[in-house]
Each structure stands twice: as C-alpha cells, then as structure tokens.
C-alpha cells in the first residue's frame, strides 16, 4: 500500500489543471481496487481547502467527492494521534520540512507506509519516504 498527498487528489478532481489526467487515472485505479492507498486525514482536509478556497469549487460537491474517497473500501484513512504529532516534530526538526508535509510523513511512517504519491519535491528530503510522482513519471 502507498500513501497519497493532497496535490494528487486536487489534480485528479480539478479537470482545469494540466496535471489532471495523470492523477485522475490513479484515483480510478484506487476506485477499481487496483491500487489501494493510505491517506492521512490531514490530506483530505488540505484537498477540501484547496478545491473550495483556492479553486472555488462548490463546497457541497467537494464534500461529496472527498466523502466517496474516504468511504472507499480501497482507502485506509489514518487518524492523527499524540504520537503522530510528536513524530511530526521529530521529522520536521530533523529534515527541516514544513508542518503539514512532516505530519503526512509521520502518519504514513507510523503505519509502515514508506511510499507516497506526490508532486511535492519537499518529501524527497525525508529519507524514510520514497516519493512517486505520477505527473513527472508519466512525462519523462
């Protein structure tokens, strides 16, 4: 199982973005059970925020789409615990990564997930995480 970052969900759900086709296919594979994924709950919140406040999508439609992802039998959602927060601090201070990226990494690593779909190169500095970029990997 692999993790997924908010930017992949946002690209998959926003057909106006050039990255859309690369990420839409990944979510379709998740829906069909080909590629089960793990999602730290902060990723769903970040996705909602970006789609509604940055891209001006209808909040009810975004809620419905993200709820469908959340409730998929092929998606495992990880909650934030006190230990996750403490691990986040360790990752952030060791790798000098931002709080949300560190939280995503901590949540995945706590659950033994070491591969993450993301278009965000900041994860490359976290040595315990291997980043797969469905956009870059399909362009090259």
Secondary structure, 3 states (H helix, E strand, C coil): CEEECHHHHHHHHCCCCCCHHHHHHHHHHHHCCCCCEEEEHHHHHHHHHHHHHHCCCCHHHHHHHHHHHHHCCCEEEECCCHHHHHHHHHHHHHHCCCHHHHHHHHHHHHCCCCEEECCCHHHHHCCCCEEECCCHHHHC
